[in-house]
Amino acid sequence: MHWKPTECHLPKPSRLDDPLYASIAWSRYWRLIRGMAMFTLLCTAITLSVLYYLHGWVSIHMYIATAGGISFALMLTAALMGLVFLSSGTGHDESIDDPVSRDIYPDE
C-alpha cells in the first residue's frame, strides 16, 4: 500500500470578506428588515382592529399577546429568510469546506 496524499481543496473565498461588498449586502439586508417591520406594524394594526371589531374590548392581555405573537412570528421569519438570501446571494454558502460532499460526489 502506498500512501497517496489527498488533494488540498481550499474553500472559495466569500464575497462577504470584501468590506465594500459586505457593507452593500448588509445594507440591503437591513433595508429588507425595515420594510418588514413596517409590514409587521400594518399587519398587527389590521389584526387588532379586526379583533376589536368582532369581539369588542375583551382583555388588554389578549391584545398584547396577539400583537406580540404576530410581531415575533413575522419578524423572526423575515430575519431568518433575510439571512438565507444574504448567505446565498453573496456566495457565502459556496465558501465552506464540505468533505462529505466530496466523498459522495467526487466530480464536484
C-alpha positions as CSV (number, residue, x, y, z in Angstrom):
1,M,0.0,0.0,0.0
2,H,1.3,3.4,-1.0
3,W,0.4,6.5,0.8
4,K,-1.3,8.9,-1.5
5,P,-1.7,12.5,-0.4
6,T,-5.2,13.8,-0.8
7,E,-5.8,16.8,-2.8
8,C,-6.0,20.0,-0.9
9,H,-9.4,21.6,-1.6
10,L,-9.4,25.1,-0.3
11,P,-12.8,26.7,0.1
12,K,-13.7,29.5,-2.2
13,P,-13.4,32.9,-0.6
14,S,-16.7,34.5,0.4
15,R,-17.6,37.9,-1.1
16,L,-18.5,39.0,2.4
17,D,-14.8,39.1,3.2
18,D,-14.7,42.2,1.0
19,P,-15.6,45.2,3.2
20,L,-17.2,47.2,0.4
21,Y,-19.4,44.3,-0.8
22,A,-20.2,43.3,2.7
23,S,-21.5,46.8,3.5
24,I,-23.7,46.8,0.4
25,A,-25.0,43.3,1.3
26,W,-25.7,44.2,4.9
27,S,-27.4,47.5,4.0
28,R,-29.7,45.5,1.6
29,Y,-30.5,43.1,4.5
30,W,-31.3,45.9,6.9
31,R,-33.4,47.6,4.3
32,L,-35.4,44.4,4.0
33,I,-35.8,44.2,7.8
34,R,-37.0,47.8,8.0
35,G,-39.6,47.1,5.2
36,M,-40.7,44.0,7.0
37,A,-41.0,45.9,10.3
38,M,-43.4,48.4,8.6
39,F,-45.3,45.5,7.1
40,T,-45.5,43.9,10.5
41,L,-46.9,47.0,12.1
42,L,-49.5,47.2,9.4
43,C,-50.5,43.6,9.8
44,T,-50.6,43.9,13.6
45,A,-52.8,47.0,13.4
46,I,-55.2,45.4,11.0
47,T,-55.4,42.2,13.1
48,L,-56.0,44.1,16.3
49,S,-58.7,46.3,14.6
50,V,-60.5,43.2,13.2
51,L,-60.2,41.6,16.6
52,Y,-61.7,44.6,18.3
53,Y,-64.5,44.9,15.6
54,L,-65.5,41.3,16.0
55,H,-65.2,40.9,19.8
56,G,-65.1,44.3,21.3
57,W,-62.9,45.1,24.3
58,V,-62.0,41.6,25.8
59,S,-58.8,42.0,27.7
60,I,-55.7,44.0,27.4
61,H,-53.7,40.8,27.8
62,M,-55.3,39.2,24.8
63,Y,-54.4,42.3,22.6
64,I,-50.8,42.4,23.9
65,A,-50.4,38.6,23.4
66,T,-51.8,38.9,19.9
67,A,-49.7,41.8,18.9
68,G,-46.6,40.1,20.4
69,G,-47.2,36.8,18.7
70,I,-47.8,38.4,15.3
71,S,-44.8,40.7,15.6
72,F,-42.5,37.9,16.8
73,A,-43.5,35.5,14.1
74,L,-43.3,37.9,11.2
75,M,-40.0,39.5,12.3
76,L,-38.3,36.2,13.1
77,T,-39.4,34.8,9.7
78,A,-38.1,38.0,7.9
79,A,-34.8,37.9,9.8
80,L,-34.1,34.2,9.1
81,M,-35.2,34.4,5.4
82,G,-33.1,37.6,5.0
83,L,-30.1,35.8,6.3
84,V,-30.7,32.9,3.9
85,F,-30.9,35.3,1.0
86,L,-27.8,37.1,2.2
87,S,-25.8,33.9,2.5
88,S,-26.9,32.6,-0.8
89,G,-26.7,35.8,-2.8
90,T,-23.2,36.6,-1.7
91,G,-21.8,33.2,-2.4
92,H,-21.1,32.6,1.3
93,D,-22.8,29.2,1.0
94,E,-20.2,28.0,-1.5
95,S,-17.3,29.2,0.6
96,I,-17.5,26.3,3.1
97,D,-15.3,23.2,3.1
98,D,-17.6,20.2,2.8
99,P,-15.5,17.0,2.8
100,V,-18.6,14.8,2.9
101,S,-20.0,16.0,-0.4
102,R,-16.5,15.5,-2.0
103,D,-16.7,11.8,-0.9
104,I,-20.2,11.4,-2.3
105,Y,-19.8,13.5,-5.4
106,P,-16.1,13.4,-6.3
107,D,-16.6,15.2,-9.7
108,E,-17.8,18.4,-8.0
